Amino acid sequence: MTDLSISRRHLLGAGVVGAASLAVPAWARGGDISHGGMLRQGFDEVSGSSIDLTIAEGRRIVQGRRGHGIAVNGSVPGPLIRLKEGEPVKLNVTNMLDEDSSIHWHGLLVPFQFDGVPGVSFPGIMPGQTFVYDLPPIRQAGTYWWHSHSGMQEQSGHYGPLIIDPAGPDPIQADREYVLLLSEFTPLHPHTIMSKLKKGEGYFNYQQRTMTDDYPLSAEERRMWAEMRMMPTDIIDVTGSTYTYLANGFGPDEMPEFLFNPGESVRLRIINGSAMSFFNIRIPGATMNVVAADGLPVRPVPVQEFQIGTAETYDVLVEPVGEAVTIVAESMDRSGMALATLASTPGARAAIPALRDPPLLTMADMGMSGMDHGGMGHGDMAAAGKAEPMSGMDHSAMGHGDDADAGSMAGVSMDGMNMRDTSLLPPDVKVGPGIDMVSMNPVDRMGDPGIGLGDVDHRVLTYNDLVALRPNSDRRTPSRQMEIHLTGNMERYMWSFDGQKFTAVSDDPIRFAYNERVRVKLVNNTMMAHPIHLHGLFFELVNGAPDGFQPHKNVVIVQPGGSATFDLTANEEGDWAFHCHLLYHMHSGMFQIVTVTPEGTGA
Ligand SMILES: [Cu+2]
């Protein structure tokens, strides 16, 4: 047996190939990073009571592809920031870009003025300026991350991991631990991507159907999708045709290696730090025990695969066997993968599975869960995509089987199924060109494993599997319920909440009274999955967990055409961002401010 007497700390940055060979890192030598120097791949670790972070730009090369990058302390990802629960910290952030910048500490409970969202909680960091995030003692432990909230800098590399060690014993025990930060590299400037998406939402979808493709769709199904002017392969906006998927900053050909001794348990802190990608995580040959979600511990759930939405974090425990196993992070549309290796012998590699066939959207993704179009010839559509049997609703019994002339009016298709019936929306949703689809029958989909994972033959995590490890402190029944609709016009790449694109000037925030307990239902009227993130607070998923043990999260994926519900206690005063974490969706308007009134005042 190989004795790997390397400390956890040393291994954490594994993947920092070659970085250690520079006695003085480039960023510390000063000057050159602000003038387009070469950025390093992989990250160092910083800790202590006062931490200096410098944002600057430079050039990146990933597997021979070159691009512009924005780095913190000279590397992409930026350094692993390691803090300790119960201790205060000063984070001194210097902006050496020639545009404003910022850092948001994703998932961290902080006074709102240090949350780092320009225009919401602070003015931003001007070029040449240093902003001090003077944080009081940290109130939590776990796996988090940080990223820019200015412009589209996050896409260019301005992000990194954030780990908080618990003040007492860690409820999650492992022999070793590693951080696996997933992201993407693109040689394109984010503004270029944005403008291409505006020109046509399917711009990066190279998996579009043709008359002669191999997708298992009948002629009838093809006609149906065409009538709806929709694509069943429209899974994700920006794909592997543009992105190289990264593990700790490295492409799949240069994958990081995490060492273990046989018999040891390994904790993987998996962070989706991408701008636009969902990943399906597998370790062929090993079972993953999911032990934390968005930083906070949950009762262990053994799974073979799970989907991680943009900005989510999951901690898993694995006990790998043999010389090596491959950690596979396949993009949800299966257009590429990020890779890492767990190896008991340095240099050992396991097989890399091939990309699986791209998934197809289903009736449930169109918001038609439980609807049956028996006799229309596409009753077996579930088999073409994934399991979501369409039964329970007889279409002809709806009383409008014959009265609609399919194709004669926008939004009416499938012999009377109206995909754009805005009368189904509550009155506070603004109806206009920003909405091109309304889910007919949005049902709770928190038991759904995610697009493409409904028909795999092994155990996949769903939100309904998550149960908090520790009891929740607030067990009150919510005194108020609210419903927020996720809306969009895919063709014009407009995204919004309740039909209203965010504008800082005119916006009317979502208001909560201090300490109010509210139940929020998110209804997805679009055919894309949106990872919705609330700053400043954790919410609890209403997922059927035992009373008082609803799992805490700060990001919730709302599946296409479905809904997701959470409870929250509004006990953090201030203005907080609430947005879709898909960068180009947020940038296109799926953003809002949540205001929690100061303690002792009314709503
Ligand atoms: Cu979105």
Boltz pocket constraint, residues with backbone or C-beta under 6 A from the ligand:
constraints:
  - pocket:
      binder: B
      contacts: [[A, 495], [A, 529], [A, 530], [A, 531], [A, 580], [A, 581], [A, 582], [A, 585], [A, 586], [A, 590]]
      max_distance: 6.0
